[in-house]
């Protein structure tokens, strides 16, 4: 079979952001990759990532002033969660993870994942190889099993076009989180009925939202992605207690100009002008969702 296309590498020289970053700020969405011989990629994948191991993640966060992080299972690893579990094990107090599981996962494995810092499971409805459930019913059954662990379900989905997402958000017995501000193109989001329904779900307390990946929904090819600001303002207004921020490092499958990660963090100055609310989004909200102590 042909090799999945390689991704550009992230900016390897992150600078300090101009925006003040509070202690214990959390990057709630990033991935670690490599070396591939230790953490192999599944054949049915959409891309081949650049090596982006834990030491580079640590250097990124030192530069940004980030104190906590959530490692999210990437679709290229399927349900082999070793890369994120090994990353969390390097500093269990500061790191958490979102794993990928199937309906065949045993209770013993769920307990092992929880002990390893996992606080939710990911369902990728966009990229091939990322959806491990055969039906909504099987997804709902696993959600019921992890309810007492305090987990949530993280969905990668285009919220405006997915009736399945809206049903999941209403039916699951655990919280639901979505990435990339709902993953709806900025050009159509604010006038799209499906996105307005998504905002209504937010207001009703059915979802959490990650302020991640503006380059995935912007028509601009570089920061500051000004067309994304109305979406950020809308989700923050709808659910200020259920918004978190993430870098999306190392920015796999980015088609435009690779940003310096400080530029992405600095977007919060426009998206969330109030410093107290930024503190809630960077520190308090992720502490509640991912179970950080203190």
ZILIN-V989069 format. One record per residue. N is the residue number from 0. PSI is psi in whole degrees, -180 to 180 (none if undefined). OMEGA is omega in whole degrees, -180 to 180 (none if undefined). Layout:
n=[N	N]
psi=[PSI	PSI]
omega=[OMEGA	OMEGA]
This chain:
n=[0	1	2	3	4	5	6	7	8	9	10	11	12	13	14	15	16	17	18	19	20	21	22	23	24	25	26	27	28	29	30	31	32	33	34	35	36	37	38	39	40	41	42	43	44	45	46	47	48	49	50	51	52	53	54	55	56	57	58	59	60	61	62	63	64	65	66	67	68	69	70	71	72	73	74	75	76	77	78	79	80	81	82	83	84	85	86	87	88	89	90	91	92	93	94	95	96	97	98	99	100	101	102	103	104	105	106	107	108	109	110	111	112	113	114	115	116	117	118	119	120	121	122	123	124	125	126	127	128	129	130	131	132	133	134	135	136	137	138	139	140	141	142	143	144	145	146	147	148	149	150	151	152	153	154	155	156	157	158	159	160	161	162	163	164	165	166	167	168	169	170	171	172	173	174	175	176	177	178	179	180	181	182	183	184	185	186	187	188	189	190	191	192	193	194	195	196	197	198	199	200	201	202	203	204	205	206	207	208	209	210	211	212	213	214	215	216	217	218	219	220	221	222	223	224	225	226	227	228	229	230	231	232	233	234	235	236	237	238	239	240	241	242	243	244	245	246	247	248	249	250	251	252	253	254	255	256	257	258	259	260	261	262	263	264	265	266	267	268	269	270	271	272	273	274	275	276	277	278	279	280	281	282	283	284	285	286	287	288	289	290	291	292	293]
psi=[157	149	138	144	141	153	153	150	153	169	117	6	65	141	170	138	150	-24	132	133	125	153	145	16	145	130	106	5	100	168	156	142	139	160	146	-25	-22	-38	78	158	147	148	-38	80	161	-17	167	113	161	150	125	76	177	-44	-34	-37	-43	-40	-39	-49	-33	-43	-38	-17	28	131	-20	160	154	116	124	130	126	150	-28	-19	-2	-129	17	100	13	-38	-45	-35	-41	-35	-47	-37	-18	-21	77	-24	-29	-16	146	174	156	118	174	129	168	176	-14	-3	137	161	-36	-40	-39	-41	-39	-43	-42	-44	-27	7	3	136	14	170	149	139	112	106	7	-53	138	145	-5	-12	104	2	143	-19	165	-36	-41	-36	-44	-37	-43	-40	-40	-36	-30	2	-46	-16	-11	21	168	170	127	124	131	111	148	99	-29	-23	1	101	-29	-42	-46	-35	-41	-47	-33	-28	-31	142	11	163	155	134	142	148	171	41	26	-7	38	135	134	-31	-25	-14	-53	-15	2	128	-37	-36	-36	-36	-37	-45	-35	-39	-39	-48	-30	1	20	-14	157	155	139	130	83	160	47	-29	-15	-16	-8	151	-9	153	5	164	147	14	54	-24	-11	-18	-42	-34	-42	-45	-39	-44	-37	-40	-37	-35	66	-25	0	35	134	167	148	153	-29	18	142	30	51	146	24	131	-21	-152	129	123	156	138	-25	-35	-36	-39	-36	-17	-25	-23	-35	-42	-36	80	-27	122	-37	-38	-36	-40	-41	-44	-37	-28	-60	-47	-49	-33	-39	-43	-38	0	37	147	145	none]
omega=[-180	-180	175	-173	178	178	172	178	175	173	-175	-180	-179	178	175	178	175	-179	176	-178	-177	173	179	171	-173	168	-171	-177	171	-176	169	-178	169	-2	-173	180	177	-179	-172	180	180	-177	-179	-178	-176	-175	173	-173	171	174	-180	-172	-176	180	177	175	180	178	176	-176	174	-180	-176	-175	-179	-176	-177	-179	176	179	-176	179	179	-178	-178	179	180	179	174	-172	-173	-176	-178	179	178	178	180	-177	178	178	-173	179	-174	-173	171	-177	171	-173	172	179	174	179	178	-178	-178	176	179	178	177	178	179	178	179	178	179	176	180	-180	177	176	-173	174	-176	-179	-174	-173	-179	-179	-174	-175	-175	-177	-177	-177	175	180	180	175	-180	-180	178	178	179	-178	-178	-177	-177	176	-178	-179	171	177	176	-177	167	-170	170	-168	-174	-174	-172	172	178	177	-176	177	178	-178	-179	-172	-173	-179	180	177	178	177	176	-178	172	178	-178	174	176	-179	-176	-176	-175	-167	-170	177	-175	179	-180	178	176	176	175	178	177	176	177	-179	-180	177	-176	-172	162	-179	176	172	-175	169	179	178	179	-178	-178	170	179	-179	-180	177	19	175	-172	-180	179	-176	179	178	179	179	-177	-178	179	177	-176	-172	-175	180	-179	177	175	-179	175	-176	-173	177	4	169	-178	177	176	-175	-177	180	-178	-180	162	-173	175	178	-179	178	-179	176	-179	179	177	-176	-177	-174	-177	-175	180	178	175	178	178	-177	-177	-173	-170	-178	178	177	180	-175	-172	174	174	179	174	none]
